[in-house]
Structures are given as structure tokens and as C-alpha cells.
Amino acid sequence: MSTKAKYYLLEVFCLLLSALFIYTAVSKWADFNRYVEQVRNQPFPHWSFPLAIYGLPPVELLIGFMVLINRTRLIGLWTYFIVMLFFTVYVVLILMHVFGRVPCSCSGFINTLSWPQHLIFNGLVTMLAGISILINRQKATTGISTAIIT
């Protein structure tokens, strides 16, 4: 694959990643009461609920926009990768029955997935973020810019 083709592929990947996090954040706000109910069903300490309820959607939105902007892309992709890695490990723990109960699923279309499907989806998205990091690092050394927003 040519270098230029890889960089255009990076743009497609970043658009997909961005759309996923922006959609997820907006869907949480669109059905806020359901989202709050889902967060409160998670097996985390009660003190963390406000952090998740009011912090997660804006963080997802911010990361979604960061991967679109050339200057913030690398930090956005790394943050995306780390967040998705955390979510993926969480799904693995759910599938291993580490928690006393199975919490509610995520917002948006993802809540229609089974937990094994959710694991596959998260794994693929995490890999996509990782591949995007690698391509972006190669792009930085060549100086070629294809970013939608520079």
C-alpha cells in the first residue's frame, strides 16, 4: 500500500473512531435517564457515579473531536486507545463473571450486542485505534498532512 493511501486510510479510520465516540456521547445525553440508570447499575463505588454520569460523555466528545484535528490527533488516538482498552478489559471481566451481577450494557446501538459480541466489537475498535496511532506516527515523520482539520 502506498504511503499516501495509508494516510487516507488513517483519515477514514479517524472519522470512524470519531463518529463512534461522538455518537456514544450524544446517545447518552439523548436518553439521559436511561444512561444514569445504567451507570448506577455498574459494580463500581457509589462515589464514582457522578464522575461517570457527568464526565464520560464530554470526555468521549472531546476525544472524538481530538482525533479529527491534526495537532491533537496523536494524543486523541492514544487516549482513545487507552479508554477502549479499559472498556475491553471491563467486558472481559464481565464475561469471566468477576462481578456479582451483569451490569447494563452501553448506550446507543451497542446495547443490542451480546457481551461476547461487545468484546469483539471493542477489540476491533481498540485495534483500529492502535493501527491509527502507528500510521499517524509514520505520517509525522514524512510531514504529509491529510487531516480534515489541521
N, C-alpha and C positions, 0 to 999 in steps of 0.2 A: 504494500500500500504506500502510495506516495506521501511525502511529508505534508503537503498541502491538504490531501484527502483526510489524513489523520486529524488535522486541526479543524476541518469542517465537521468531522465526526465528533470531535470534542464539543463543538457548539451544539450539535444535536443532543449529545448526552447532557450537557448543562441545561438545555431547555427542558428536557425530560425531568431531570432532577429538580429543577426549579419549580416546574409545574406541579410535581408531586407534593413538595413541601408547602407551596402556596395554596394548593387545593386542600391539603390536610388542615392547614391553619384556618382557612375560610370556612371549611365544613364544621370545624369545632365551634366557631363563632355563630354559624348559621343555626346550629341546633345546640345552643349553649347549655340548656338544662340537661339534655342527654349527656353531653360531654362531662358536665360536673358530676352527674350520677356515675358515669364510668370511672372517673378519676377516684371518686370516693370508694369504689369497689376494689381498687388496687390494693395489693398486700404491702403497702408502704406505711410508714409512720404518719399519723394524722397531721403532724406539723408540716409535712411536705405537700399536702393537698393544695394549699393556696399557691405555692410555688409552681406546681404543675398546672393548675387551673388558669392562673393569670400569666404565667411565664412561658409555658410551652408554645402556645400559638404565635406570640410575637417573635419568639426565637426562631421558630420554623419559617415564619415570613421573612425575617431578616436573612437567614441562611439562604432561603430561596432566591432572594434578590442579590445576595453576595456572589453567588455562582454565575450570575449573568454579567457582572461588571469585571472587566479585565483587571483592574487594580486590586480588587478584593477577592478575585476568583480562587486563588490558591488557599487562602485562609478559609474561605467559604467551603471549598471542597474538603479540606481536612476536617473542618467542623462537621460537615455533612457526614463524612465517613465515620467519625467518632460517634456521633449521635445514632447513626444507623447500626453501628457495631453494638452499641448499648442496647438498642431495641431488639436486635437479633439475639443477643445473649439472653435477654429477658424472655423472648419466645422459647428459646431452648430450655430455660429454667421452668417455664410453664409446661412444656412437653415432658419434662423429666419429673413432673409432679412435686416440685420443690415447695410450692406454696400449698396451703391447706385447701385452697379452692381455686377454681379457674376464673380469673377476672374477666371483665368485659373486654371486647376487642377494641380496635381503633375506630376513629371516625371515618366518614366517607365510604367509598366502595370497599375499602379494606375490611370492614366489619362483615362482609359477606364471605370472606375466606375462612376456611378451617385453620386451626393452628398449624398443621403441617404445611398447608399452602402458604400461610403467612410467613413461615420460616423460609420457604423457598423464595418468596417474593422479596423478603428483607435481605436474604443472601444475595440475590441478583442485584438489587439496588445498591447494596454495600459494595459489591464488586464493580458496578458501574461507576460509583464514586471513586474507587481506588484506581480504576483504569483512567478515569478523567484526570486524576492527580498526576499519574505518570505521563500522560500526553501533554498536560499543561506544563510540566517541568521541562519536557523536551522543547516545547514551544518557546519557553522563556529563554533557552539558550540560543535559539535561532533568531529571535527578535521579530518573528512573523506575528502579526496581530489579525485575528479573525473575529475577535469578540464583538458581540452585538452592541454592547455598551463599553466604550473604552475609558 
